[in-house]
Amino acid sequence: MTKKIQLLDCTLRDGAYINGSLFGKNTIKGIIKRLSDAKVDIIECGWLKDQEHDNPDSSYFHVPQDVIPYLEKKDPNVTYVAMVDFDRYNVDNLPENDGSSIDAIRVVFPRGKAREGLDLAIKIREKGYRIFCQAANTLGYSDEELLDLIKLVNEVEPEAISIVDTFGAMYPEDLDRILSIFSHNLKDNITIGFHGHNNQQLSFALCMQFVRYLTEQNRTMIVDSSLCGMGRGAGNATTELVTTFLNKKHYGNYDLDLIMSTIDMYMVPFLENFKWGYSIPTYIAGMYCSHVNNIDYLLKKHRANVKEIRSVISSLTPADRVKYDYDLLESKYIENQNHEIDDEKALNQLKENFANRNILLIAPGKSSVTQSDIISDYAKANDCIVIAVNALIEGYDIDYLFLQSRVRYEYARETHPQLFSKIPKILLSNVREKARDNEYIIRYERAIKRGWVNFDNAMICVLRLLDKLHVQNIAIAGFDTFSSKYNASYADEMIPSVHGVENWDAMNKEIKEIYKDFRKRTQDTIKVTFVTKTD
């Protein structure tokens, strides 16, 4: 007899987005065995891919036989599954099911491709495997489209069809609407599943709502979760929370101690070395029902802050948000940053102000504080115009503040209100479009040169701008190497970070390369002096 509520753990499949599937052979074996012993009903062992399984540490398999070494002893009460993407697996490579490996295959397909996905599921079933289906981005279906989907599913009769909150955008009333259509129109012998994502901190709440609703409808159901919520972007509902809920409220019999010890034994290294789960960027993806790859692109390619991310994502059409068209994203980002403004008056005024003057740039590195006497003495001795770069540092007679970050603008304004109000500000157009009193707005594109990840480093930006203003003598202070510890390299450790950095050493190396590129072009026109030591 099929249990009314079945738990499916997808750690080894969804978690593969985080670590590239490289869990390690012993970890894959250990997680499968321990989840089996903990009485988890369905264990997703990984993906079936159109590539050879040539790495024993990977949960990407080519054929079900590749999973056999990881199944020490199959539990007849557990269903072992793998997932295939509807158009990324050649079913001709799938051997007949001889019972030695996985029992079932989950087929995932996007909106508009149900027919193709279900046709693949039929072929898989003909080879002796039980079939489960996943309707990705179920929230994107209209009621009419849901009824069309259910009609197709009723014809094929897979063991289960899962509602998937692909972008973590559902609210409880959205799930209720979809469940009402499913429960009243789907054949009773087909189980309804739910796979949520935690973009809006609702995946666990939606799991509970899902169970409550279908319990009242007396339907069989499958709830997806993963250990520690491991999964792409915001991740999933956590297996530890879902099992506790089912044990307490729905007569579950899962061994929570064993699940906890599995986390202790196998998940801690991933928690320490990888990042997933709720964050403001993934929340924006959920808010706008956007693919998380769009967010990742903006973070990694442009180190965009959350306000910029929201501005770009909101400018996309609903249809474009669920895709990841990187060319379109790039054009939208540039459009967002490079507001069309007339900056000729500001440029001419700054040229006049800086003509034949020595410029001292003070970046917010720790050396701007530890070597403040040296910096101040240099400024006086050389009669410098002092420009603070992307942050206000107290203790200096600052003539201008240069900013290329909105969040740094707001931080400086709120933490140093009196100083901020009286100092003239030079702002790139991604910070503000219209100048307030004492502000010079410069078009973003004037201060950058693309081709690097960190092309918009604030010091490099102001150097490029000063070159366009024909400044000939520039001194630099506080331009320190970035530390791998959050803000440890800054004079003000509470200053908001403008970096989405995964590799600090690589960033430091690249900024040096960008600076060298700048100097190669300006060595005959600009003299640069470093007042403080920098690596």
N, C-alpha and C positions, 0 to 999 in steps of 0.2 A: 504494500500500500504506500503510495507517494505521500510524503509529509506535506502538510499544508504550507509550511514555511520552510524553505531551504536557503541556506547561506552559501554563497559562492565567493571564495577568496580569489582575487585576481592580482595578487602581489607580483607574481612572477611574469605576468603578462603586461599589466599597466605600468608596473614599476620599471619595465624595460625601457620606457621612454626616458627615465631619469639616468640610468647607468649604462645605456646602450646595450642592455640585456646581459651585461657581464656581472652576474651575481656570484659566480664561482660554482664549480661542480658540487662541492660539499654543501654549500648553502642551498642550492636548488634541491638536492636530495633531502637535506635536513628540514627545509620548510615544508616540502610535500609530506614527508613522514610525520612531522609533528602536527601539521594541520589535520592529517588523517586521524592520528591518535586523539586529537582534540575533538573529533566527531564533526568537523566541518563537512557539510554535505557534498559540495562540489568544489574541486580545486582546479584552477586554471594553471596549467603547467608552463604556458608560454605561447608563443606564436608559431604557426606554420608559415614558412617563407619560401619563396622561389630561389633559394640559395642553399648550398651545402652546409650541413652542420659540422663545420671543421674546427670549432672551438668548444671544448668540453665545458668551459665556464659560461657559455651563453644559453639563454632560454629562447633563442631563435632556433627552431628546428625545421628540417626540410620535410621529413616524413615521420609519421607516428613512431616508427621503430627507433628513431633517434631519442625518444623519451624513455625508452625501456631502461637504460642504465640508471636513471634517476628514480625509478619506481622499485624500491627494495622489495616490497610485498604489497600488492594491491589489496585494499580493503573492499570487500563486496558491497559494503554500505556506502561507499564513497564513489562519486562519479568524477573521473579524471578527464579534463577537457583541454583543448587548445583552440586558439582563435585564428581565423583566416579573414583577410580583407577580400571583399567580393571580387575585385579585379586585379589582385596581386598574388594570386596563387593558381597554378596550373593543376587542376584536379586530375589530369591524366597521370600526374606523378604520384597520386595517392593510391597506395596499395589497398587490397581488401583487408577489412578488419578481422584479425585472427584472435582478438581478445587479449593479446599480450601487452598492449600499450594503452593509449587513451581510449575512452569509451565514446566520447562525443566531440563534436567540433562546433564551435560558435562561428557563425557567419555574420560579419558586420557589413552593412551597406548604408550609403547616404540617402538622404531624401531625393526621390526621383529615380532611384535605382533598385527599388524593391523587387521588381520582376527579375532583374539580372541576379540579384542576391539570392532570391528564392530558387531560381533555376540551378544555381551552383549548389545550394543546400540539397536539392533533389538528387543531384549527381553524387554528392557525398553520402547521402543515405543509401543509395543503390550499392555503395561499397561496404555497407554494413555498419555505419556509424550512426549513432543518435545525433540529431541536429537541433541546435538552438540558434535563434536569430536575434540580431541587435539592430534596431532601427535608429541609426545615429541622428542626432538633432531632431528628436521627436517633437520638440517644442515648435520647430519650424513648420510642421504640418498644419494645414487648415483642417477643420472638422471633416470636410469632404474628402481631403487627401487621407486622413486617418481611416475613414470608412473604406476607401479604395484599398489601402494597405491591408486592413483586416480581411477584406474579401479575398485578397491573394493569399494571405496567411491561412485562412480557413480552407482554401483549396489544397494547399500543400501539407498542412497539419504538421509543422515542426513540433518538437516537444515543448518548446517555449519561444515566446517573442518578448524581447525586453524593450522597455521604454528607456531611452538614453538621453540624459540631460548633458549633452556634449559640451556645451559652453557654460555650464553652471549658472544658467539664467532663469531657471524655474522658481516660481513661488508656489506655496501650497495650493492655491486655487488653480494654478496651471496644471499641476499634477492631478488634482481632482477632476478637472475637465477631461483630461486625456484618459484617466482611469474609468470615468463614467462611460466613455465611448468604447473603450476596450472591454470592460466587464459586461456590457449589455449586447455586444455584437460579436465578440470572439467566442469560438466554440469552447464549451466547458472543459474539454479534454486538453486544451492548450494552456500551459502555465504562463502567467504574466510575470515578467521580471522588471527590475529597476536598477539602473546604473547611473549614479549621480556624481557630480563634481562639486567641489567645495568653494567655488569662486565667491559666493556670497555667504559663506559660513552656514549653509543650509542643507548640506548633503545628509547629515545624520538626521536632522529634523524631517527631511523629506522621506528618508527611509522609514521613520516611525509613522509618518502620515500614510505612506504606501501600505505598510502592514495593517494599520488600523482600517483603512478603507477596504482592502480586499478581504480582511477577516470578516467584516460585516457582510460582504458579498459572498462569503463562503467559497472563495476562489483559492486555488493553489498559487504559490508565488515563489519567486527567487529574488533574494536581496544580494546585490554585489557590494563587496567591501575589500579593503586591502590592509595589511599590517601597517600601522602608523599612517594610514591614508596614502601610502606611496603610490604616486601616479603623476601623469603629466600635468604641469602647471599647478593648479590649486589642489590637485590630488582628489582622493575619493573619501567616502565615509570610511571610518576606521573599523577594522575587524574587531578590535578590542571593545569599542563602544557598542557596536551592533550586537555582538554576542552577549554582552552584559544586559542589554535591553531585552533580547529574546529570552534569555534565561530568567529574568525577573518578571517579565510581563506576558510571555507567550509560551511558557513551559519548555523552554529550550534546555538542552542537556549538553551544552558545549563546555569543554574543560578550559576555563579561563586561566587557571594557573599555568597550564601547558602553553596557552597562547602567549601569556606574558613572558614565560621563559624562552619562547621562540624569538620574541622581540629582543630580549636580553642577549641571546646567543648570536642571532643573525642580523638583526636590523640596526644595531648601534653603529657599526661602521658606515652604513649608508646615511644614517642621520647626521653623522659627523662630517661626511665628505661630500654630500649632495644636498641640494635645496629643492624642496617642493612644499606645497601647502598654501594656505590662504596668504595673500599679499594684496597690497593696494593695486598693483598692475593687473593681477588676475581678477580682482574684483571688478575692474573696469571692463575686462573681457566678458564677465558675467552680466554686468549692467547693460552692455550693448549687444549681447548675444554674438560675440566675436570669437573667431578662432584664436586660440592662445598663441599660435605661431606668429600672428600679427604683433602681439605684445612682445614676444621674444625678439622679433626683428628690430623693433624700435628701441628696445633696451640694449641689445648687443651691437647693432649697427650705429646707433646714435646716442646711446646712454640717455635717452629721453627721460625727463622727469614725468611724474604722474599727470600733471596738468597738461603737458604736451601730448602725452599718450591719449588722454581723454579727448583732447581737441582733434587729433588726427583720426582716431577711431570714430568719433561722432560725425566726422565729415564724410565718412564712407556710407554708401547705401547699405540697407540691410542685406542685400544679396552679396555685396562685396565683403561685408564683415565676416561671413561664414567661410569665405575662401582665404587664401593667402597669396595674393597677387603682389609680389614684392616690388615690381616696377611701379604699380599704382601707389603702394604705400610710400615709396621713395618720393614720388611726385607730390603726394599729399603732405609729407613731412616738410619738404622744401617749401611748398606753398605756405604751410603753417609758420615756418620759421622766417621766411623771406618776405615779410609783408611789404607790399609795394608802397614805398614812401619816397618822398622827395627829400633827400638828405643833403643836397648841394649847399644849402645855406649853413647847415651845421658843420659840414666839412670845411667850408671856406673860413668860418669863424675859428675853428680849431687850428687850421693852418696858420692863421694870423696870430693866434694866442701862443702857438708853439714855435713860431719862426725864430731860428737862431738861438733856441734855448736848449739847455741840457735837461733831459727827462730822467727821472728816477722812478722805476716801477717797483712797487712793494707787493709781492705775493704773500698769501697768508700762511706760508710754511713756518715751522717752529723757529727757524733762524731769524725771522723777523722780530722775534721777542728776545731770544737769547743773545743776539748781536745788535740790539737796538741802538746802542751807543755808537757803534761803528757806522751804522746806516745813517743816523742823524748827523753825525760829524761829516759824512760824505755829502749829504744833501746841502749842508750849510757851506761847506768849503767850495762846492761847485755851483752854488746858486741854482739848485735844481727845481724844476716843477715836479712835484711829487704826486704820483698817481697810484692810488691803492687799487689792486687788481682782484676783483671778484669777492672782496671782503673788506670790512673796515677794521683796521688795527689801531688800537688806542695808543696814545703816546707820541704820535707824529703830527707834524703840521702838514696835513694832506690838502692838496690843491684840487684834485679831481678823484672821483671814484669811477672806475671802469667796471661794468657788469655785463656778462653774457649769459646769466642764469636768472630766471624769474624767481626761483626759490631763494637765491642769494640776495636778490633785490629786496624781497619781503623781510628776510632775516635781518639784513642791515638796517632797514627802516624801523623794524620793531625793537631791536636790541640797542640801537644807538640813535634814538629819534632826533636829538638835538644836533648831533654831529652830521647825521644824514641829511637833515633839512637844509643845512647851510652850505654843504659841499656841492659844487657842480658835478653832475653825473653824466658820463658818456655811456649810452646804452645801445646794445645791438637790438635790432627790430624784433627779435624773438622775445625780448623782455617786455618792451612796450612799443606800441605803434604811434601814439601821440605823446609829444613831449609836454611835461608839466614845467612849472617854473624851474629854471636852473638845470635843465636837462637837454642833452644833445642826443638825438636818435640817429643811429647809423645803420644802413641796410646790412643785414646779416651776411649776405654773400660777399660783401666787401672785405670781411675780416677772416674768411675761411678759405682753405684750399682742400678740396676733397681728395680722397685716395687713401686715407688712413682711418682707423677706427676712432682715434682720439683727435680728429682733425679740428675740433672746436675747443681744444684746451684754451683756457682763458688767457694765459700768458702768450701763447702763440697768436691768438686772435688780436690782442692789443699790439703786439709787435708788427703784425701785418698792417694794422690800421695806421700805426705811426709811420711805417714805410710810405703808405699812400699820402700821409700828411707831410712827407719830405723831412722828417726829423732826422738829424745826422748823428746825434750823440745820445745814447740810451744806456743807463745803468740799471742793473737788475739786482733785487734783494728778495730773500725769502722764497726763491724758486727751488724748493727742496724736493728730493726724491720722495715719492709716495710710499707710505708704509703699508704693510699688509693688514695691520690692525685698524679697525674703523677709526678714521680721523686722527690716528696717532701722529700723523705728520703735520697736523695743523696747529697753529698758535692757539686757536680757539677750538677745543675738542668737541664743542657742541655745535659747531657750524654744520649746517645741513650738507650732506654729501651730494655731489652732482654726478657721481660715478656709479655705474652698474658694472662693477669690475669682477671678473672671474680670475684674472691672472695679473697681479700687480706688477710682477717683474716684467711681463710682456708690455704692460702699459708704460712703465718707466722707460723701457728700451725704445718704444715707438715714439714717445715724446722727444727723446733725444734725437731720433732720426728726423723728426719733423723740424726740430730746431736747426739741425745741421742743413737741412734742405733750405730753410729760410736764410741761413747765413751764407750759403753758397751763392745765393742770388743777390745778397745785399752787402757782401763783404767790402765792396768798393765804395758803397754809398753811406753805410751806417757803421759807426764805431760802437761796439757793445762792451760794457765793463760789468763784471760780476763783483758786486760789493760783498756779498756773503758767499761762503763756500757752498758748493752743491756738487753732488756725485755725478 
